[in-house]
Amino acid sequence: MDTQTRLNKNILRQFKIQHQAVMSMSRLYRIFWPYYLLQIAILGSVAAIFCNAGSDALALGIVGIIAGMLLRYFYWFRRSLATWPTLDAIVDWDRVDNLLEPTSQSEQPN
């Protein structure tokens, strides 16, 4: 029985991609840009609504939240780059490959 969930397999696939390519800040941005764009679009829309409604203070608060979110991502990326060499060295990549291989008939491609 395969105990790997879809989420686990997606995480392992991401690690494998990062293992095979050079890890960099720009690579991380390229991977996650759709998430940033969605979050900025949603929060930017809320800020525009507040601004049009005359609540400039609330609109500025939302802009501050967006700025904090982007700074948090930048910090997280820097930490990921700093810890990646250690993680890359201790992960058993052969085991990762084995976990990603389809194990049941239903998972195998036709």
C-alpha positions as CSV (number, residue, x, y, z in Angstrom):
1,M,0.0,0.0,0.0
2,D,1.3,3.4,-1.0
3,T,1.3,5.8,2.0
4,Q,2.5,8.8,0.2
5,T,-0.2,11.5,-0.1
6,R,-0.5,13.8,-3.1
7,L,0.9,16.6,-1.1
8,N,3.9,14.6,0.0
9,K,4.6,13.6,-3.6
10,N,4.4,17.2,-4.8
11,I,6.9,18.3,-2.1
12,L,9.3,15.5,-3.1
13,R,9.0,16.4,-6.8
14,Q,9.8,20.1,-5.9
15,F,12.9,18.9,-3.9
16,K,14.0,16.8,-6.7
17,I,13.7,19.7,-9.2
18,Q,15.7,21.9,-6.8
19,H,18.3,19.1,-6.4
20,Q,18.8,18.8,-10.1
21,A,19.1,22.6,-10.8
22,V,21.1,25.3,-9.3
23,M,19.2,26.8,-6.4
24,S,19.0,30.6,-6.6
25,M,16.8,33.5,-5.5
26,S,15.5,34.0,-9.0
27,R,14.6,30.3,-9.4
28,L,12.5,30.5,-6.2
29,Y,10.7,33.6,-7.5
30,R,10.0,31.8,-10.8
31,I,8.5,28.9,-9.0
32,F,6.2,30.9,-6.7
33,W,5.3,34.0,-8.8
34,P,1.7,32.9,-9.4
35,Y,1.1,32.8,-5.7
36,Y,2.5,36.3,-5.2
37,L,0.5,37.7,-8.1
38,L,-2.7,36.2,-6.8
39,Q,-2.1,37.5,-3.2
40,I,-1.1,41.0,-4.5
41,A,-4.2,41.1,-6.8
42,I,-6.6,40.2,-4.0
43,L,-5.1,42.5,-1.4
44,G,-4.6,45.3,-4.0
45,S,-8.2,45.1,-4.9
46,V,-9.2,45.3,-1.2
47,A,-6.9,48.4,-0.8
48,A,-8.5,50.0,-3.9
49,I,-12.0,49.4,-2.5
50,F,-11.0,51.0,0.8
51,C,-9.4,53.9,-1.0
52,N,-12.4,54.6,-3.2
53,A,-14.6,54.3,-0.1
54,G,-12.6,57.1,1.5
55,S,-10.8,54.9,4.0
56,D,-7.3,55.9,3.1
57,A,-5.9,54.6,6.4
58,L,-7.3,51.2,5.8
59,A,-6.0,51.2,2.2
60,L,-2.5,52.1,3.5
61,G,-2.8,49.3,6.1
62,I,-3.5,46.8,3.3
63,V,-0.5,48.2,1.3
64,G,1.6,47.6,4.5
65,I,0.3,44.1,4.7
66,I,1.4,43.5,1.0
67,A,4.9,45.0,1.8
68,G,5.2,42.8,4.9
69,M,4.2,39.7,2.9
70,L,6.8,40.4,0.2
71,L,9.5,41.0,2.9
72,R,8.5,37.7,4.6
73,Y,8.9,35.9,1.3
74,F,12.3,37.5,0.7
75,Y,13.4,36.4,4.2
76,W,12.1,32.9,3.6
77,F,13.9,32.6,0.3
78,R,17.2,33.8,1.9
79,R,16.8,31.2,4.7
80,S,15.9,28.5,2.1
81,L,19.1,29.3,0.1
82,A,21.2,29.2,3.3
83,T,19.8,25.9,4.5
84,W,19.6,24.1,1.1
85,P,23.2,22.8,1.0
86,T,22.7,20.9,4.3
87,L,19.3,19.6,3.2
88,D,20.7,18.6,-0.2
89,A,23.5,16.7,1.5
90,I,21.4,14.7,4.0
91,V,18.5,13.7,1.7
92,D,18.7,10.2,0.3
93,W,17.9,11.1,-3.3
94,D,17.7,7.4,-4.4
95,R,15.0,7.0,-1.7
96,V,13.2,10.1,-3.1
97,D,13.2,8.5,-6.6
98,N,11.8,5.3,-5.2
99,L,9.0,7.1,-3.4
100,L,8.1,9.0,-6.5
101,E,7.9,5.9,-8.7
102,P,4.4,4.5,-9.2
103,T,3.9,1.5,-7.0
104,S,0.4,0.4,-7.8
105,Q,-1.3,-0.5,-11.1
106,S,-3.7,2.5,-10.8
107,E,-0.8,5.0,-10.7
108,Q,1.2,3.6,-13.6
109,P,0.7,5.4,-16.9
110,N,-1.2,3.5,-19.7
